C-alpha cells in the first residue's frame, strides 16, 4: 500500500487492496490447495444463490458501520476525532454512490463533550435517585442529601458539569459553581428549590421532571386498582400516598391526578381540592361497603 500511495495512486486502489488483505487474514493458516478448495466451494455457493457476493454499496455500508463502532471504543480525544473523521469519510462514500451531496461538518469541541458525557453517565442514575428523595424544599438540609451533593461536587470536573447540564437541559458556563449546577439539576428533577420562600414572595413555579411525574402516576394507578378491594389498600397507605402527593408542586400534582384518571380535577383546583378528589376515589369502594353494612 505505501508503494501505491508513493507512486501517485489517488488512494482508492490502496484502500481496496488494504481491505482485500484484511479480508484474507483469517485464512492465512490454510495451505494453498486448501485455500483453492475453499474458493471453489464459495463459488459454488455464489452460483447457486446460497451466498450473495456483497455489492460495492454493501461494502460502503459495512465500512460506515465499522467506522461508527470505533466511536464507542475511542478512549481519548485523538482517537475519538480520528473515528469521527472515518465516519465522515464513509458517509461521503455512501452518499456519492447514491448520487447525493452531503454537507457535514464536525461540531467544535464534540470529542471533548462526548468523553465528558461518558464520564457523567454513571452518575446520572445516582442523581435521579437523589432527586427522588427530595420531596420538599427542606430536603436539601437532610444530611444524606448534603453529603451526596458534596460527594458529587468533588467527583465531577468542569467539563463533566457542562456535560451534565447539557444532559438535563439547564444553563451552565465554565465559571458556574459545581454545587449550583447540581442543585439546578436536582431542582429540575424534583420540582423543589432549596429553602423556603420568603414572606410575601412566592417561589417561581418549577416544572417537575417527567420521570418524577410518571413515577407518581404509575404509583397512583396501582393504588386505584387495589382500591377495588379495600382489604388490599389499608388507610395508612392511602394517607402515606397523599402526603407524598402534597409535597409536589401544584402543577405537577394536577398532571399526576389528571394522567391517573382522577375525575373533577382542573387547573384552577386548589391543592386541597385535588387531594380530596384523590382520597375520595381511593376510598369510594370502602365507603360503599361500609354504607351497605349499616
FINULO-705534 format. One record per residue (C-alpha): x, y, z; residue number from 0; chain; residue in three letters. Coordinates in steps of 0.05 Angstrom, whole numbers, plus 5000, padded with zeros to 4 digits. Example, Ala and Ser with C-alpha at 12.3 -4.5 7.8 and 13.67 -1.06 7.14 Angstrom:
BEGIN
<site px="5246" py="4910" pz="5156" pos="0" unit="A" code="ALA"/>
<site px="5273" py="4979" pz="5143" pos="1" unit="A" code="SER"/>
END
This chain:
BEGIN
<site px="5000" py="5000" pz="5000" pos="0" unit="A" code="UNK"/>
<site px="5056" py="5051" pz="5015" pos="1" unit="A" code="UNK"/>
<site px="5083" py="5037" pz="4945" pos="2" unit="A" code="UNK"/>
<site px="5016" py="5052" pz="4913" pos="3" unit="A" code="UNK"/>
<site px="5009" py="5116" pz="4951" pos="4" unit="A" code="UNK"/>
<site px="5080" py="5137" pz="4936" pos="5" unit="A" code="UNK"/>
<site px="5070" py="5124" pz="4862" pos="6" unit="A" code="UNK"/>
<site px="5015" py="5175" pz="4860" pos="7" unit="A" code="UNK"/>
<site px="4955" py="5129" pz="4868" pos="8" unit="A" code="UNK"/>
<site px="4894" py="5170" pz="4885" pos="9" unit="A" code="UNK"/>
<site px="4881" py="5128" pz="4946" pos="10" unit="A" code="UNK"/>
<site px="4821" py="5086" pz="4927" pos="11" unit="A" code="UNK"/>
<site px="4863" py="5029" pz="4899" pos="12" unit="A" code="UNK"/>
<site px="4906" py="5029" pz="4961" pos="13" unit="A" code="UNK"/>
<site px="4844" py="5026" pz="5006" pos="14" unit="A" code="UNK"/>
<site px="4814" py="4970" pz="4964" pos="15" unit="A" code="UNK"/>
<site px="4879" py="4930" pz="4968" pos="16" unit="A" code="UNK"/>
<site px="4883" py="4941" pz="5043" pos="17" unit="A" code="UNK"/>
<site px="4812" py="4918" pz="5050" pos="18" unit="A" code="UNK"/>
<site px="4827" py="4855" pz="5010" pos="19" unit="A" code="UNK"/>
<site px="4888" py="4839" pz="5053" pos="20" unit="A" code="UNK"/>
<site px="4846" py="4847" pz="5116" pos="21" unit="A" code="UNK"/>
<site px="4793" py="4801" pz="5087" pos="22" unit="A" code="UNK"/>
<site px="4845" py="4747" pz="5073" pos="23" unit="A" code="UNK"/>
<site px="4877" py="4749" pz="5142" pos="24" unit="A" code="UNK"/>
<site px="4830" py="4697" pz="5173" pos="25" unit="A" code="UNK"/>
<site px="4853" py="4646" pz="5120" pos="26" unit="A" code="UNK"/>
<site px="4928" py="4655" pz="5125" pos="27" unit="A" code="UNK"/>
<site px="4936" py="4589" pz="5163" pos="28" unit="A" code="UNK"/>
<site px="4907" py="4549" pz="5103" pos="29" unit="A" code="UNK"/>
<site px="4952" py="4513" pz="5054" pos="30" unit="A" code="UNK"/>
<site px="4948" py="4538" pz="4982" pos="31" unit="A" code="UNK"/>
<site px="4909" py="4476" pz="4960" pos="32" unit="A" code="UNK"/>
<site px="4861" py="4483" pz="5018" pos="33" unit="A" code="UNK"/>
<site px="4850" py="4556" pz="5001" pos="34" unit="A" code="UNK"/>
<site px="4835" py="4540" pz="4928" pos="35" unit="A" code="UNK"/>
<site px="4786" py="4486" pz="4950" pos="36" unit="A" code="UNK"/>
<site px="4753" py="4537" pz="4996" pos="37" unit="A" code="UNK"/>
<site px="4747" py="4587" pz="4938" pos="38" unit="A" code="UNK"/>
<site px="4716" py="4533" pz="4894" pos="39" unit="A" code="UNK"/>
<site px="4665" py="4517" pz="4948" pos="40" unit="A" code="UNK"/>
<site px="4650" py="4591" pz="4957" pos="41" unit="A" code="UNK"/>
<site px="4640" py="4598" pz="4882" pos="42" unit="A" code="UNK"/>
<site px="4590" py="4540" pz="4883" pos="43" unit="A" code="UNK"/>
<site px="4550" py="4575" pz="4937" pos="44" unit="A" code="UNK"/>
<site px="4552" py="4640" pz="4899" pos="45" unit="A" code="UNK"/>
<site px="4527" py="4609" pz="4834" pos="46" unit="A" code="UNK"/>
<site px="4472" py="4571" pz="4870" pos="47" unit="A" code="UNK"/>
<site px="4449" py="4634" pz="4905" pos="48" unit="A" code="UNK"/>
<site px="4463" py="4608" pz="4975" pos="49" unit="A" code="UNK"/>
<site px="4512" py="4664" pz="4986" pos="50" unit="A" code="UNK"/>
<site px="4506" py="4733" pz="4953" pos="51" unit="A" code="UNK"/>
<site px="4570" py="4769" pz="4935" pos="52" unit="A" code="UNK"/>
<site px="4570" py="4836" pz="4971" pos="53" unit="A" code="UNK"/>
<site px="4559" py="4894" pz="4924" pos="54" unit="A" code="UNK"/>
<site px="4601" py="4958" pz="4926" pos="55" unit="A" code="UNK"/>
<site px="4544" py="4990" pz="4963" pos="56" unit="A" code="UNK"/>
<site px="4545" py="4934" pz="5015" pos="57" unit="A" code="UNK"/>
<site px="4619" py="4946" pz="5025" pos="58" unit="A" code="UNK"/>
<site px="4609" py="5020" pz="5034" pos="59" unit="A" code="UNK"/>
<site px="4554" py="5008" pz="5085" pos="60" unit="A" code="UNK"/>
<site px="4598" py="4959" pz="5122" pos="61" unit="A" code="UNK"/>
<site px="4654" py="5008" pz="5124" pos="62" unit="A" code="UNK"/>
<site px="4607" py="5060" pz="5153" pos="63" unit="A" code="UNK"/>
<site px="4583" py="5013" pz="5208" pos="64" unit="A" code="UNK"/>
<site px="4655" py="4994" pz="5225" pos="65" unit="A" code="UNK"/>
<site px="4674" py="5067" pz="5229" pos="66" unit="A" code="UNK"/>
<site px="4615" py="5082" pz="5274" pos="67" unit="A" code="UNK"/>
<site px="4633" py="5024" pz="5320" pos="68" unit="A" code="UNK"/>
<site px="4701" py="5057" pz="5331" pos="69" unit="A" code="UNK"/>
<site px="4667" py="5115" pz="5365" pos="70" unit="A" code="UNK"/>
<site px="4647" py="5071" pz="5424" pos="71" unit="A" code="UNK"/>
<site px="4717" py="5044" pz="5432" pos="72" unit="A" code="UNK"/>
<site px="4753" py="5111" pz="5430" pos="73" unit="A" code="UNK"/>
<site px="4782" py="5130" pz="5498" pos="74" unit="A" code="UNK"/>
<site px="4814" py="5197" pz="5485" pos="75" unit="A" code="UNK"/>
<site px="4803" py="5260" pz="5443" pos="76" unit="A" code="UNK"/>
<site px="4852" py="5240" pz="5389" pos="77" unit="A" code="UNK"/>
<site px="4824" py="5170" pz="5376" pos="78" unit="A" code="UNK"/>
<site px="4752" py="5197" pz="5380" pos="79" unit="A" code="UNK"/>
<site px="4768" py="5251" pz="5330" pos="80" unit="A" code="UNK"/>
<site px="4800" py="5200" pz="5283" pos="81" unit="A" code="UNK"/>
<site px="4739" py="5155" pz="5289" pos="82" unit="A" code="UNK"/>
<site px="4694" py="5215" pz="5274" pos="83" unit="A" code="UNK"/>
<site px="4735" py="5230" pz="5212" pos="84" unit="A" code="UNK"/>
<site px="4729" py="5157" pz="5189" pos="85" unit="A" code="UNK"/>
<site px="4653" py="5162" pz="5197" pos="86" unit="A" code="UNK"/>
<site px="4651" py="5225" pz="5156" pos="87" unit="A" code="UNK"/>
<site px="4693" py="5194" pz="5101" pos="88" unit="A" code="UNK"/>
<site px="4649" py="5132" pz="5100" pos="89" unit="A" code="UNK"/>
<site px="4586" py="5175" pz="5097" pos="90" unit="A" code="UNK"/>
<site px="4614" py="5213" pz="5038" pos="91" unit="A" code="UNK"/>
<site px="4627" py="5147" pz="5002" pos="92" unit="A" code="UNK"/>
<site px="4556" py="5121" pz="5014" pos="93" unit="A" code="UNK"/>
<site px="4526" py="5188" pz="4993" pos="94" unit="A" code="UNK"/>
<site px="4568" py="5191" pz="4929" pos="95" unit="A" code="UNK"/>
<site px="4546" py="5121" pz="4909" pos="96" unit="A" code="UNK"/>
<site px="4473" py="5143" pz="4918" pos="97" unit="A" code="UNK"/>
<site px="4484" py="5207" pz="4879" pos="98" unit="A" code="UNK"/>
<site px="4477" py="5252" pz="4940" pos="99" unit="A" code="UNK"/>
<site px="4518" py="5311" pz="4961" pos="100" unit="A" code="UNK"/>
<site px="4529" py="5318" pz="5035" pos="101" unit="A" code="UNK"/>
<site px="4550" py="5380" pz="5074" pos="102" unit="A" code="UNK"/>
<site px="4571" py="5353" pz="5141" pos="103" unit="A" code="UNK"/>
<site px="4619" py="5388" pz="5188" pos="104" unit="A" code="UNK"/>
<site px="4646" py="5365" pz="5255" pos="105" unit="A" code="UNK"/>
<site px="4617" py="5402" pz="5315" pos="106" unit="A" code="UNK"/>
<site px="4671" py="5442" pz="5350" pos="107" unit="A" code="UNK"/>
<site px="4690" py="5411" pz="5417" pos="108" unit="A" code="UNK"/>
<site px="4647" py="5349" pz="5404" pos="109" unit="A" code="UNK"/>
<site px="4701" py="5299" pz="5423" pos="110" unit="A" code="UNK"/>
<site px="4714" py="5332" pz="5490" pos="111" unit="A" code="UNK"/>
<site px="4640" py="5337" pz="5506" pos="112" unit="A" code="UNK"/>
<site px="4628" py="5265" pz="5484" pos="113" unit="A" code="UNK"/>
<site px="4682" py="5239" pz="5530" pos="114" unit="A" code="UNK"/>
<site px="4656" py="5283" pz="5587" pos="115" unit="A" code="UNK"/>
<site px="4586" py="5255" pz="5577" pos="116" unit="A" code="UNK"/>
<site px="4613" py="5184" pz="5582" pos="117" unit="A" code="UNK"/>
<site px="4644" py="5202" pz="5649" pos="118" unit="A" code="UNK"/>
<site px="4578" py="5230" pz="5677" pos="119" unit="A" code="UNK"/>
<site px="4534" py="5173" pz="5652" pos="120" unit="A" code="UNK"/>
<site px="4550" py="5130" pz="5715" pos="121" unit="A" code="UNK"/>
<site px="4529" py="5189" pz="5759" pos="122" unit="A" code="UNK"/>
<site px="4463" py="5203" pz="5724" pos="123" unit="A" code="UNK"/>
<site px="4425" py="5146" pz="5758" pos="124" unit="A" code="UNK"/>
<site px="4454" py="5168" pz="5825" pos="125" unit="A" code="UNK"/>
<site px="4430" py="5239" pz="5813" pos="126" unit="A" code="UNK"/>
<site px="4360" py="5215" pz="5794" pos="127" unit="A" code="UNK"/>
<site px="4357" py="5171" pz="5856" pos="128" unit="A" code="UNK"/>
<site px="4379" py="5230" pz="5898" pos="129" unit="A" code="UNK"/>
<site px="4325" py="5275" pz="5867" pos="130" unit="A" code="UNK"/>
<site px="4273" py="5222" pz="5886" pos="131" unit="A" code="UNK"/>
<site px="4290" py="5235" pz="5960" pos="132" unit="A" code="UNK"/>
<site px="4276" py="5309" pz="5952" pos="133" unit="A" code="UNK"/>
<site px="4202" py="5316" pz="5965" pos="134" unit="A" code="UNK"/>
<site px="4202" py="5386" pz="5995" pos="135" unit="A" code="UNK"/>
<site px="4250" py="5446" pz="5998" pos="136" unit="A" code="UNK"/>
<site px="4275" py="5426" pz="6067" pos="137" unit="A" code="UNK"/>
<site px="4302" py="5360" pz="6039" pos="138" unit="A" code="UNK"/>
<site px="4365" py="5396" pz="6017" pos="139" unit="A" code="UNK"/>
<site px="4382" py="5404" pz="6090" pos="140" unit="A" code="UNK"/>
<site px="4379" py="5329" pz="6101" pos="141" unit="A" code="UNK"/>
<site px="4449" py="5303" pz="6119" pos="142" unit="A" code="UNK"/>
<site px="4445" py="5248" pz="6067" pos="143" unit="A" code="UNK"/>
<site px="4427" py="5297" pz="6011" pos="144" unit="A" code="UNK"/>
<site px="4480" py="5347" pz="6033" pos="145" unit="A" code="UNK"/>
<site px="4534" py="5293" pz="6035" pos="146" unit="A" code="UNK"/>
<site px="4513" py="5265" pz="5967" pos="147" unit="A" code="UNK"/>
<site px="4516" py="5334" pz="5934" pos="148" unit="A" code="UNK"/>
<site px="4585" py="5346" pz="5966" pos="149" unit="A" code="UNK"/>
<site px="4610" py="5278" pz="5941" pos="150" unit="A" code="UNK"/>
<site px="4585" py="5291" pz="5870" pos="151" unit="A" code="UNK"/>
<site px="4615" py="5360" pz="5870" pos="152" unit="A" code="UNK"/>
<site px="4684" py="5331" pz="5886" pos="153" unit="A" code="UNK"/>
<site px="4679" py="5277" pz="5832" pos="154" unit="A" code="UNK"/>
<site px="4654" py="5320" pz="5774" pos="155" unit="A" code="UNK"/>
<site px="4702" py="5367" pz="5739" pos="156" unit="A" code="UNK"/>
<site px="4687" py="5428" pz="5696" pos="157" unit="A" code="UNK"/>
<site px="4676" py="5391" pz="5630" pos="158" unit="A" code="UNK"/>
<site px="4635" py="5338" pz="5667" pos="159" unit="A" code="UNK"/>
<site px="4589" py="5391" pz="5697" pos="160" unit="A" code="UNK"/>
<site px="4579" py="5423" pz="5629" pos="161" unit="A" code="UNK"/>
<site px="4560" py="5354" pz="5600" pos="162" unit="A" code="UNK"/>
<site px="4514" py="5343" pz="5659" pos="163" unit="A" code="UNK"/>
<site px="4480" py="5410" pz="5648" pos="164" unit="A" code="UNK"/>
<site px="4471" py="5393" pz="5574" pos="165" unit="A" code="UNK"/>
<site px="4442" py="5324" pz="5592" pos="166" unit="A" code="UNK"/>
<site px="4387" py="5355" pz="5634" pos="167" unit="A" code="UNK"/>
<site px="4376" py="5418" pz="5593" pos="168" unit="A" code="UNK"/>
<site px="4400" py="5471" pz="5643" pos="169" unit="A" code="UNK"/>
<site px="4447" py="5530" pz="5633" pos="170" unit="A" code="UNK"/>
<site px="4519" py="5527" pz="5656" pos="171" unit="A" code="UNK"/>
<site px="4583" py="5563" pz="5639" pos="172" unit="A" code="UNK"/>
<site px="4656" py="5547" pz="5654" pos="173" unit="A" code="UNK"/>
<site px="4650" py="5594" pz="5713" pos="174" unit="A" code="UNK"/>
<site px="4589" py="5560" pz="5742" pos="175" unit="A" code="UNK"/>
<site px="4599" py="5532" pz="5812" pos="176" unit="A" code="UNK"/>
<site px="4593" py="5456" pz="5815" pos="177" unit="A" code="UNK"/>
<site px="4544" py="5458" pz="5873" pos="178" unit="A" code="UNK"/>
<site px="4499" py="5507" pz="5836" pos="179" unit="A" code="UNK"/>
<site px="4498" py="5463" pz="5774" pos="180" unit="A" code="UNK"/>
<site px="4480" py="5401" pz="5815" pos="181" unit="A" code="UNK"/>
<site px="4427" py="5440" pz="5853" pos="182" unit="A" code="UNK"/>
<site px="4396" py="5465" pz="5788" pos="183" unit="A" code="UNK"/>
<site px="4394" py="5394" pz="5762" pos="184" unit="A" code="UNK"/>
<site px="4362" py="5368" pz="5826" pos="185" unit="A" code="UNK"/>
<site px="4312" py="5426" pz="5825" pos="186" unit="A" code="UNK"/>
<site px="4290" py="5408" pz="5755" pos="187" unit="A" code="UNK"/>
<site px="4284" py="5334" pz="5771" pos="188" unit="A" code="UNK"/>
<site px="4248" py="5341" pz="5837" pos="189" unit="A" code="UNK"/>
<site px="4209" py="5406" pz="5826" pos="190" unit="A" code="UNK"/>
<site px="4235" py="5435" pz="5892" pos="191" unit="A" code="UNK"/>
<site px="4285" py="5491" pz="5904" pos="192" unit="A" code="UNK"/>
<site px="4327" py="5492" pz="5967" pos="193" unit="A" code="UNK"/>
<site px="4298" py="5531" pz="6026" pos="194" unit="A" code="UNK"/>
<site px="4231" py="5563" pz="6037" pos="195" unit="A" code="UNK"/>
<site px="4201" py="5622" pz="6001" pos="196" unit="A" code="UNK"/>
<site px="4209" py="5687" pz="6039" pos="197" unit="A" code="UNK"/>
<site px="4147" py="5720" pz="6068" pos="198" unit="A" code="UNK"/>
<site px="4106" py="5758" pz="6018" pos="199" unit="A" code="UNK"/>
<site px="4142" py="5727" pz="5958" pos="200" unit="A" code="UNK"/>
<site px="4126" py="5664" pz="5921" pos="201" unit="A" code="UNK"/>
<site px="4178" py="5618" pz="5892" pos="202" unit="A" code="UNK"/>
<site px="4174" py="5614" pz="5816" pos="203" unit="A" code="UNK"/>
<site px="4136" py="5553" pz="5791" pos="204" unit="A" code="UNK"/>
<site px="4182" py="5496" pz="5772" pos="205" unit="A" code="UNK"/>
<site px="4161" py="5441" pz="5725" pos="206" unit="A" code="UNK"/>
<site px="4176" py="5373" pz="5755" pos="207" unit="A" code="UNK"/>
<site px="4215" py="5324" pz="5713" pos="208" unit="A" code="UNK"/>
<site px="4171" py="5279" pz="5670" pos="209" unit="A" code="UNK"/>
<site px="4205" py="5218" pz="5701" pos="210" unit="A" code="UNK"/>
<site px="4183" py="5241" pz="5770" pos="211" unit="A" code="UNK"/>
<site px="4112" py="5254" pz="5747" pos="212" unit="A" code="UNK"/>
<site px="4107" py="5187" pz="5712" pos="213" unit="A" code="UNK"/>
<site px="4132" py="5151" pz="5775" pos="214" unit="A" code="UNK"/>
<site px="4076" py="5183" pz="5816" pos="215" unit="A" code="UNK"/>
<site px="4025" py="5169" pz="5761" pos="216" unit="A" code="UNK"/>
<site px="4042" py="5095" pz="5760" pos="217" unit="A" code="UNK"/>
<site px="4040" py="5091" pz="5836" pos="218" unit="A" code="UNK"/>
<site px="3972" py="5125" pz="5839" pos="219" unit="A" code="UNK"/>
<site px="3944" py="5079" pz="5784" pos="220" unit="A" code="UNK"/>
<site px="3969" py="5019" pz="5823" pos="221" unit="A" code="UNK"/>
<site px="3933" py="5044" pz="5886" pos="222" unit="A" code="UNK"/>
<site px="3869" py="5058" pz="5846" pos="223" unit="A" code="UNK"/>
<site px="3870" py="4987" pz="5821" pos="224" unit="A" code="UNK"/>
<site px="3879" py="4958" pz="5890" pos="225" unit="A" code="UNK"/>
<site px="3825" py="5004" pz="5918" pos="226" unit="A" code="UNK"/>
<site px="3773" py="4960" pz="5884" pos="227" unit="A" code="UNK"/>
<site px="3786" py="4912" pz="5942" pos="228" unit="A" code="UNK"/>
<site px="3792" py="4954" pz="6006" pos="229" unit="A" code="UNK"/>
<site px="3827" py="4896" pz="6041" pos="230" unit="A" code="UNK"/>
<site px="3886" py="4906" pz="5995" pos="231" unit="A" code="UNK"/>
<site px="3892" py="4981" pz="6009" pos="232" unit="A" code="UNK"/>
<site px="3896" py="5000" pz="6083" pos="233" unit="A" code="UNK"/>
<site px="3880" py="5071" pz="6105" pos="234" unit="A" code="UNK"/>
<site px="3953" py="5081" pz="6127" pos="235" unit="A" code="UNK"/>
<site px="3977" py="5071" pz="6056" pos="236" unit="A" code="UNK"/>
<site px="3925" py="5119" pz="6029" pos="237" unit="A" code="UNK"/>
<site px="3948" py="5172" pz="6078" pos="238" unit="A" code="UNK"/>
<site px="4022" py="5160" pz="6061" pos="239" unit="A" code="UNK"/>
<site px="4007" py="5168" pz="5987" pos="240" unit="A" code="UNK"/>
<site px="3970" py="5233" pz="6000" pos="241" unit="A" code="UNK"/>
<site px="4029" py="5260" pz="6039" pos="242" unit="A" code="UNK"/>
<site px="4076" py="5245" pz="5981" pos="243" unit="A" code="UNK"/>
<site px="4029" py="5278" pz="5931" pos="244" unit="A" code="UNK"/>
<site px="4021" py="5340" pz="5974" pos="245" unit="A" code="UNK"/>
<site px="4097" py="5351" pz="5970" pos="246" unit="A" code="UNK"/>
<site px="4091" py="5360" pz="5894" pos="247" unit="A" code="UNK"/>
<site px="4084" py="5429" pz="5863" pos="248" unit="A" code="UNK"/>
<site px="4012" py="5444" pz="5845" pos="249" unit="A" code="UNK"/>
<site px="4024" py="5438" pz="5771" pos="250" unit="A" code="UNK"/>
<site px="4057" py="5370" pz="5779" pos="251" unit="A" code="UNK"/>
<site px="4002" py="5347" pz="5826" pos="252" unit="A" code="UNK"/>
<site px="3950" py="5366" pz="5773" pos="253" unit="A" code="UNK"/>
<site px="3988" py="5328" pz="5720" pos="254" unit="A" code="UNK"/>
<site px="3993" py="5266" pz="5764" pos="255" unit="A" code="UNK"/>
<site px="3919" py="5266" pz="5782" pos="256" unit="A" code="UNK"/>
<site px="3897" py="5280" pz="5711" pos="257" unit="A" code="UNK"/>
<site px="3941" py="5227" pz="5679" pos="258" unit="A" code="UNK"/>
<site px="3919" py="5176" pz="5732" pos="259" unit="A" code="UNK"/>
<site px="3846" py="5188" pz="5712" pos="260" unit="A" code="UNK"/>
<site px="3820" py="5225" pz="5773" pos="261" unit="A" code="UNK"/>
<site px="3756" py="5259" pz="5752" pos="262" unit="A" code="UNK"/>
<site px="3736" py="5330" pz="5771" pos="263" unit="A" code="UNK"/>
<site px="3807" py="5357" pz="5774" pos="264" unit="A" code="UNK"/>
<site px="3821" py="5424" pz="5739" pos="265" unit="A" code="UNK"/>
<site px="3879" py="5471" pz="5733" pos="266" unit="A" code="UNK"/>
<site px="3840" py="5521" pz="5776" pos="267" unit="A" code="UNK"/>
<site px="3831" py="5469" pz="5831" pos="268" unit="A" code="UNK"/>
<site px="3868" py="5481" pz="5896" pos="269" unit="A" code="UNK"/>
<site px="3918" py="5430" pz="5924" pos="270" unit="A" code="UNK"/>
<site px="3867" py="5411" pz="5977" pos="271" unit="A" code="UNK"/>
<site px="3813" py="5401" pz="5924" pos="272" unit="A" code="UNK"/>
<site px="3857" py="5356" pz="5883" pos="273" unit="A" code="UNK"/>
<site px="3878" py="5314" pz="5943" pos="274" unit="A" code="UNK"/>
<site px="3805" py="5309" pz="5966" pos="275" unit="A" code="UNK"/>
<site px="3787" py="5282" pz="5897" pos="276" unit="A" code="UNK"/>
<site px="3844" py="5231" pz="5901" pos="277" unit="A" code="UNK"/>
<site px="3824" py="5209" pz="5971" pos="278" unit="A" code="UNK"/>
<site px="3751" py="5201" pz="5951" pos="279" unit="A" code="UNK"/>
<site px="3770" py="5160" pz="5891" pos="280" unit="A" code="UNK"/>
<site px="3815" py="5115" pz="5932" pos="281" unit="A" code="UNK"/>
<site px="3763" py="5103" pz="5985" pos="282" unit="A" code="UNK"/>
<site px="3698" py="5101" pz="5944" pos="283" unit="A" code="UNK"/>
<site px="3691" py="5025" pz="5946" pos="284" unit="A" code="UNK"/>
<site px="3708" py="5022" pz="6020" pos="285" unit="A" code="UNK"/>
<site px="3655" py="5075" pz="6036" pos="286" unit="A" code="UNK"/>
<site px="3603" py="5039" pz="5994" pos="287" unit="A" code="UNK"/>
<site px="3615" py="4974" pz="6032" pos="288" unit="A" code="UNK"/>
<site px="3610" py="5010" pz="6098" pos="289" unit="A" code="UNK"/>
<site px="3543" py="5040" pz="6078" pos="290" unit="A" code="UNK"/>
<site px="3518" py="4971" pz="6056" pos="291" unit="A" code="UNK"/>
<site px="3534" py="4943" pz="6125" pos="292" unit="A" code="UNK"/>
<site px="3492" py="4995" pz="6161" pos="293" unit="A" code="UNK"/>
END
